[in-house]
Amino acid sequence: MMALVFLLLGYSGLVASISPHAIFPGVLLWELAAPHSSQKFTLIGATVILSVIIAYKMLGYWVFRGKVRHGEHHYH
């Protein structure tokens, strides 16, 4: 757990040290972002795909509900 914390702290320090001049000196990160229409298209696509994934997972849990009872373990 501590290794993950140190890894995240390291990346946080890296991001903080190069922000906001992430790519070239004098060019801000916000100037490099995609146009608003592209971001909106990506947001809509991600929303649709995530909804399909969540529905598929819920269907899987619904289909296999009650197949294994609490406390039953099959060790080989």
Backbone as numpy.savetxt, mean C-alpha at the origin, in Angstrom:
# Nx Ny Nz CAx CAy CAz Cx Cy Cz
11.46 -6.73 15.44 10.63 -5.54 15.44 11.51 -4.28 15.44
12.57 -4.34 16.21 13.47 -3.18 16.26 14.16 -2.96 14.92
14.44 -4.03 14.19 15.06 -3.89 12.87 14.13 -3.14 11.92
12.84 -3.44 11.98 11.88 -2.72 11.15 11.80 -1.25 11.54
11.84 -0.98 12.82 11.80 0.41 13.29 13.03 1.16 12.78
14.20 0.56 12.89 15.41 1.22 12.41 15.39 1.41 10.90
14.86 0.45 10.17 14.76 0.58 8.72 13.85 1.74 8.34
12.70 1.82 9.00 11.78 2.92 8.72 12.37 4.27 9.12
13.09 4.31 10.23 13.73 5.56 10.64 14.81 5.97 9.64
15.53 5.00 9.11 16.55 5.30 8.11 15.96 5.88 6.85
14.89 5.27 6.35 14.23 5.79 5.16 13.60 7.15 5.42
13.05 7.34 6.60 12.47 8.64 6.95 13.55 9.73 6.94
14.71 9.40 7.47 15.80 10.37 7.45 16.27 10.68 6.04
16.30 9.67 5.19 16.70 9.89 3.79 15.71 10.79 3.09
14.42 10.53 3.27 13.39 11.36 2.63 13.45 12.79 3.16
13.64 12.94 4.44 13.69 14.27 5.03 14.91 15.05 4.56
16.00 14.35 4.28 17.23 15.05 3.89 17.20 15.53 2.44
16.46 14.83 1.56 16.43 15.26 0.17 15.17 16.02 -0.20
14.24 16.13 0.71 12.97 16.78 0.44 13.14 18.29 0.55
12.55 19.13 -0.24 11.66 18.88 -1.36 12.40 18.77 -2.70
13.71 18.86 -2.71 14.48 18.78 -3.95 14.88 17.33 -4.19
13.90 16.51 -4.61 14.11 15.07 -4.68 14.93 14.65 -5.89
14.76 15.29 -7.03 15.41 14.82 -8.25 16.59 15.72 -8.62
16.33 16.97 -8.95 17.38 17.91 -9.33 17.33 19.12 -8.40
18.46 19.70 -8.13 18.43 20.94 -7.33 17.65 22.02 -8.09
16.77 22.69 -7.42 15.98 23.74 -8.05 14.66 23.27 -8.62
14.45 21.94 -8.71 13.18 21.40 -9.20 12.47 20.76 -8.02
11.30 21.26 -7.71 10.55 20.74 -6.58 9.81 19.47 -6.96
9.54 18.65 -5.97 8.82 17.40 -6.17 7.44 17.65 -6.76
6.79 18.74 -6.35 5.44 19.05 -6.80 5.42 19.40 -8.28
6.53 19.91 -8.81 6.61 20.23 -10.24 6.76 18.97 -11.08
7.20 17.88 -10.48 7.41 16.63 -11.21 6.19 15.72 -11.17
5.18 16.07 -10.41 4.00 15.22 -10.27 3.22 15.14 -11.57
2.47 14.07 -11.72 1.63 13.88 -12.90 0.51 14.91 -12.92
-0.06 15.15 -14.10 -1.19 16.08 -14.17 -2.38 15.58 -13.34
-3.23 16.53 -12.97 -4.37 16.21 -12.10 -5.29 15.18 -12.76
-5.48 15.26 -14.08 -6.37 14.32 -14.76 -5.82 12.89 -14.68
-4.50 12.73 -14.79 -3.89 11.40 -14.68 -4.02 10.86 -13.27
-3.86 11.72 -12.28 -4.00 11.29 -10.90 -5.44 10.86 -10.61
-6.40 11.59 -11.17 -7.81 11.24 -10.98 -8.11 9.89 -11.63
-7.59 9.67 -12.84 -7.80 8.40 -13.53 -7.22 7.24 -12.73
-6.03 7.43 -12.19 -5.39 6.39 -11.38 -6.17 6.13 -10.10
-6.68 7.17 -9.47 -7.47 7.01 -8.25 -8.74 6.22 -8.53
-9.43 6.53 -9.63 -10.65 5.80 -9.97 -10.32 4.34 -10.27
-9.26 4.10 -11.03 -8.87 2.72 -11.34 -8.50 1.93 -10.10
-7.74 2.55 -9.19 -7.35 1.87 -7.96 -8.56 1.57 -7.10
-9.53 2.49 -7.07 -10.74 2.27 -6.29 -11.53 1.08 -6.83
-11.65 1.00 -8.15 -12.38 -0.12 -8.77 -11.67 -1.43 -8.48
-10.36 -1.48 -8.70 -9.60 -2.72 -8.51 -9.62 -3.16 -7.05
-9.44 -2.22 -6.12 -9.48 -2.58 -4.70 -10.86 -3.08 -4.29
-11.90 -2.51 -4.86 -13.25 -2.99 -4.56 -13.44 -4.42 -5.04
-12.92 -4.74 -6.22 -13.01 -6.10 -6.74 -12.22 -7.07 -5.86
-11.04 -6.67 -5.43 -10.22 -7.52 -4.58 -10.91 -7.78 -3.24
-11.46 -6.74 -2.63 -12.14 -6.89 -1.35 -13.37 -7.78 -1.50
-14.13 -7.59 -2.58 -15.31 -8.44 -2.81 -14.90 -9.89 -3.00
-13.82 -10.14 -3.73 -13.35 -11.50 -3.95 -12.92 -12.15 -2.63
-12.22 -11.41 -1.80 -11.80 -11.92 -0.49 -13.01 -12.23 0.39
-13.99 -11.34 0.39 -15.19 -11.57 1.19 -15.94 -12.80 0.69
-16.01 -12.99 -0.61 -16.66 -14.17 -1.17 -15.92 -15.43 -0.73
-14.59 -15.40 -0.75 -13.81 -16.55 -0.31 -14.07 -16.89 1.15
-14.10 -15.88 2.00 -14.40 -16.12 3.42 -15.82 -16.63 3.59
-16.77 -16.13 2.80 -18.16 -16.56 2.89 -18.30 -18.02 2.47
-17.62 -18.41 1.40 -17.72 -19.78 0.88 -17.13 -20.77 1.88
-16.02 -20.43 2.49 -15.32 -21.37 3.36 -15.63 -21.18 4.84
-16.67 -20.43 5.18 -17.01 -20.21 6.58 -17.48 -21.52 7.21
-17.08 -21.73 8.43 -17.53 -22.90 9.17 -16.87 -24.21 8.79
-15.91 -24.20 7.90 -15.28 -25.45 7.48 -14.30 -25.96 8.53
-13.70 -25.06 9.28 -12.75 -25.44 10.32 -13.26 -24.87 11.63
-13.33 -25.72 12.63 -13.81 -25.27 13.93 -12.63 -24.81 14.78
-12.90 -23.90 15.67 -11.86 -23.38 16.56 -11.31 -24.52 17.41
-10.01 -24.63 17.44 -9.38 -25.67 18.25 -8.97 -26.90 17.45
-9.46 -27.05 16.24 -9.07 -28.19 15.40 -7.78 -27.81 14.65
-6.77 -28.62 14.86 -5.52 -28.40 14.15 -5.11 -29.73 13.52
-4.63 -29.65 12.32 -4.18 -30.85 11.63 -2.68 -30.73 11.39
-1.92 -31.31 12.27 -0.47 -31.30 12.14 -0.01 -32.63 11.58
0.90 -32.56 10.69 1.44 -33.80 10.10 2.87 -33.98 10.50
